[in-house]
Amino acid sequence: MSGYDDRGWVADPRIGWRILLTASVPAPVRTVELADRLDALVRAEGWPARPPLTAPTLAHLYDALVAPSREPLLVGAHGRDVVVSAHHGAVDGLGLLTVLDRLGLGPATSSARGVGDRTTTGGLVTTAARRLGEVALHPPSGVSPPAVPVPTPGDVLVAAEVPGTVRAAPLVHAAARAVVRHQAARGQQARHVAIAVGAVRGQAGAGLGDHSVLLRLRDVERLDLAGVTEALRTAPVVTPPRPAPDRPWTRLAARATATGLRLLAPRLGSTLLVSHLGEVEAPHVERLAFHPVTAGGTGLSLGAVGHRGRTVLTLRARAAQWNDNGLEQMLEAVVSLLGEES
């Protein structure tokens, strides 16, 4: 498959590693036209051809599109909603807008700026050593589900809208405060809140692929809004896992890394992942919603996208740990705290 190799994505295989973009359009989707566009796109990328998925409800469609899969790209349609589901190793968040355009729903462009040539946290060995030290001495705070749901596969997805533009720093700050309040309500202290913030190096001419990086902020519960803003401006980037060149020891090392990540993921990961697609210009789309991955740590991810004078916020979690009601309460807390800051 052109431009896509998932050998480096060795984290917990129970996680789908799929990112979702939902585009609501003015009229019901014509699946025949959508299928033709999708077929042209995947053939151009050298990816397997799959017809658009359909389902009796949008919830059923989401269930099919968040399930773990190595497919680089899947697309579903229900009524006026088109849902793009991509493996994060093949397409990053901003790349979903490119997919939308190539499906005939564009143009779709974002105001999001890349972080440029910012320093990194170092190579794999250095980063792993630092994170293991963190686990041993100052493990990131968890987020306790408010109730124990019936364990089920898949993810829980909830969304809310707020008027106007939401910047990354206030969103991260509100999310950290929501975690602190959520834990305090359960008699627990949120210490060492770690928030991973999705970003890219740059946009111009990147093409489809994973060009993402992370800015990882620690002890965010101690920061005010100005502190979060400064941390986002200066934090080094953490690159995601990449396929390693084939060596005699490559498979053995990859197997050991995969085992280690599965065992340590709940403690190695961050308290929360936040990913903002920025302000998006998409004149032929009425509403957009973005759901990042649920990788590592608590498995909670907060997504945002601004469009047509409002921002859609989403929260995503594993259905084995969260139910709709509990996740909606968490998102409502983030929305409330954003309102206080504005």
N, C-alpha and C positions, 0 to 999 in steps of 0.2 A: 504494500500500500504506500503510495507516494506521500512522503513527508510525515509519516506517522509510524512510530515504533513504540509499543507500550512496554518494552522490556524494563525500562527504568521505573515504571509505575508499579512498584513492588509492595506498596503498603497493603493493609488489610483487604483481602479480596472480597470480603463481605460488603465493602463500600463500592458503590457503583462508579465512582469517579466521573459522574455525569453532571454537567451543568445544563440548566434549562433556561430558555427565553420564551415567554409566552407573548404573542402579538395578537391583539384583538383588532379585527378589521371591520369596516362598515357593513359588509354584506357576507352572507354565508360563503365559506370557502369552496371553490370549485376544485375538487380533488384531482380531476383529470389534468387540469393546467398545472396544479401543484406537483403532480407526479412527473410531468414532463420536465419541469424546471429542476426538480430534485434529481432526476436521472441524469440530466446534463451536468449538474454540479458534481455528483459523485464520480461520474466517468472522467471528468476533467481532473479530479484529484487522484484518480486511481483507487478509489474506495469501492467496496461492494455496493451494488445497487439494491435498494430496498424500497418498495412502494410506501407511500404515506400510511401510517397507522390510523385507524379510526376506532372509536369506542362509544358505548351508549351514553357515557357522561364524561365530563372533563376530569373528574376524579379518577375514573378508570383509565383514562388516557395517561394521566400522570403516573399511575401505578406501573403502567407498561414502560414508560419512558425513563423512570428513575432506576429501574432494575439493573443490577450489575450486568454489564455487557462490554465486549471489546469492540463493538461496532463504532467506527469513528463518528458517524452521524446517523441519527434517526429523526424523522419528522412525523408529527401527528396532527390531525385536524379534527375539530369537533365544533360544529356550528360556525361561529364567527372567530373562533380561536385557532391559531396555528402555534404549535409547540415544537420548538427546536431543541433536541437533546443531543449533546455532543460529549464524547469522551474528552476529558480535560487534556489528555496527552495529544489530541489531534486539533483541538480548537480551544482558544481561551475566551474570556468573557467578551472582549471587544470583537473577537472573531465571529461571535454569534450575530452581530450586526451585519457583518459581511455576508454571512449565510442568508440572513433575512433579505438582503438586497438581491442576492443571486436567485432567490426563490420568487422574485418578482414583487416583493412587498416593500422595496426600498424606493428612494434612497434612505439610508439610516446611518447617521454619523453622530459621533459623540464628542463632547467638549473635553473629555478626560485627557489629561496630559501624562505622558510617561515620566518616569523618575530619572531618565537619562543615564549618564555614565556614573552612577553612584557606586560607592565602594560596596563590596560584598562581605559577608561574614566569614568567608574563607571556603576552602574545599570541603569535600564530604567528610573526611576524617576529622578536620578541625571542628566543623559544625556538629558532627555527631558527639565528639568528646564534650563540647560545651553543653549540649542538651542533656547528656547523661549526667554531667555535674549538676545541672539544674534540677533534674529529677531527684538526685540524691539529697540535695541541700534545700532547694526551694521549689518544690513541685508546683506547677500552675494550679490555680483554683479550679475546682469543678463547679458544675451547676446542677443542683439536685432537682430531678423532676418532681413536680408537686404531687403526683400520684403515680402508682405503678399500673400501667396499662397492661392489657393482655398482650403478651409478646407476639408481634406480627412482623413479617418481613417488610422491607421497603422504608419509605420516608413519610413523615408528616409535613405538609406544606401549608402555611398560612400567609395571608397578605393583608396589608392595610395601606390606605392612601393618606397623604398629608399635603396640604396646599403649599405651593411654592417650591423653591430650591432647597435641598438639604446638602450641606457640604460634608466632606468626609470627616473632618475633625469633630464637629458637633455630634455626628452620628456615632463615632467611636466613643466619645465621652459619654453620651447618653447610654450606649450599650454597656459600658463598664459600670456606670451607676445603677443600671437596671439589674445587673448581676449581683452587685453588693446588696441592694434592697431585697432581691429575691432570696438570697442566702440568709440575710438577717431575719426575714420573716419566718424562716425555718430554724432559727436558733443557731445558725452557722455563720462563721466569719469568712468572707471572701478575701483570701490573702494571695498575693502574687497573681493578680488577674493578668493573663497574657492574651493579647489580641493580635491575631494575624490579619494583616490588611492586604488584600489583593491589589496588585499594580502591574504595569508593564514598563519595559524600558522606553519604548517609543511606539508610535503608530504608523508613521509614513512608510508605505510600500512593504509592510511586513508580510502580507498575504496570510492565508489560513495556516494555522499551526499554533503551538503553545509558546507564546512569547512572554508568559507571565512570570512575575517574581512576587515575593512576599516582603512586606515590612512588618517585622514582629516586635511589638511593644510589650514590655514587661512592667509589672507593678503599676498598671494603669489606674488602679483604684486610688493611688496617691497623687494623681495628676489632676490639675484643674484644666479648663478648656485651653488656656494658653499653653500649658505644658504638653497637652496632647498635640496641639498644632505644631509646636516645635519638634516634638518627637517624630511626627510624620515627615517633617521637613528634613530631618537629619539622620533618621534610622538607616542603617545599611540594609541592603537587600539580601534576601535568602532565596536562592534559586531552587525550583522544584527538582525532584529526582530526574536524572537524564539517563538514557541508555549508555552503558559503558562499552568501549571497544571490545571485540572478542579477544580474549586471552585464554590460555589454558585454565586459569583459575576463575574466569569470569562467572561461570555458572555456579560454582561452589560459593563464591562471594555473594552473588545475587541471592542464592538460597538462604545463606546465613543472614543477610540483611533483611530479607523478607520475613524470616522467622522472628528476628529481633524487633522489627517494626510492629508485627502483629501482637507480640507480647507486651511491648512497652507503649503502644499507641495511646492508651487512655492517660498515661502520665507524660509522655513526650509531647503530645499535641498541645494546642492552645486552648484557652478557656472558650474562645469564640473566634470565628472567622468573619470578617467584614469585607464585603466586596461591592464597590459602587461603580456602575457603568457611566456615571456622569450625566450631564444633560444631553439628551438624545433628540436630534432632529429627525423625525420620521413622519412626513406629512400624510402618508397613506395608511397610517396605523393610528387607531384610537387610544390604545392603552398598551403598555409594556410592563412585564414583570420578569424579574431575573432571580433565579435561585442558584447560588453557588453550591459547591460540593459540601458533604458532611464528613470531612476527613479528620481523623485523629482526635485526641482529647475528648471533649464532651460531645463532639459530633454536631454542634450547633453552628449554623451559618446564617448570617444576616446579609441580605442582598438589598440593593437600592438601584433605582434608575429614575431619572427625572425626565418628564415628557409632558408637553402641553400645559405647562404651568403647575404641575403637581408632581409629587414623588411617590412612587409605589415602593413600599418596604415589604420585604418578605423574610420570614423566618422558617428555617428548615431543620428538622431533627430526625433521628432514627425512630421509627415506629415501635421498635422493641423497648424504647425508653420513655417516649413522650406520646401523649394523646393530643387531639385537636384543642381541647379546652385549655390544657396546661400551656401549650405553645402560644395560643392566642393571648393568654394572660401575660406571658413574657413579652410578646410583641407590643401589647397595649402599654406596658410599662416603659418600653423604649420610646413609643410615640408620645406618651405623657411627659417624659423627661425632655424630649426634644422641644415640646411646647414650652416648657419652663425656660429653656435656654434661649428661645427666640423672643 
